[in-house]
Amino acid sequence: MTKSERLELIRWLIERNDHQRASVASRAAIVVSADALFLSGVIFLLDNALSIQNARLVQFILLVCICI
């Protein structure tokens, strides 16, 4: 393998690694966004179900969900 071929292989490996890293980060962002949307919906439903009288309980549940 010539020096030129080695350099080309190294360049290709670096580009491939960068692409894979970006792909993983993108998928992770989608999962986090979906989780945030789900938790927002759950909290909204709990807030409506428990009414304003139990606001402390709703705040506690929200805090627990965020910490998880």
N, C-alpha and C positions, 0 to 999 in steps of 0.2 A: 504494500500500500504506500503510495507516494505521500509526500508532505501535503500536497494540495488536496488529495482525497481525505486524509486525516482531518485537515482543517474543515473541509466541507462536512464531514461526519460530525465533528464536534459542534459546528454551527447548527446542523440539523437537530442534534440531541438537545441543545439549549433551547431552540425554538419549540421543540416538541414538549419539553418540560414546562416552558412558560405557558403554552396553550393548555396543558393539562391542569396546571395550577389555576388558571383563570376559569376553566370549566368547573372545577371543584368549588371555587369561591362563588361562582354564579349559582350553582345548585344549592349551596348553603344559604345564600341570601333568599332564595325562593322558599326554602323550608322555614326560615325564620319569619318571613313575611306571612306565610300561611298560618304559623303558630300565633302570631300577633293578631291576625284577623279572627282566628277562632276564639282566642281569649277575650277579645273585645266583644264578640257576640255573646259569649257566656256571661260576661259581666253585665252586659246590657239586659239580657234576659233575667238574670238574678236581681238586678236593680228594679226592674218592673215587677217582678214577682214578689219581692219582699217589701216594696214600697219605701217611702221616706222614713217611716217609723224605725226601721231597722238599718239605717244608714251606716251605723258603726259596723254591723255584721258584713255588709257589702264591702266596706272599705277593707276590712280584715281579709275577706276572701280575695279581693283584688291584690292585696299585698302578698298573700300566699301564692297566688298564681304567678305573679311577677317574679317572685323569688325562685320558683320552680323552673 
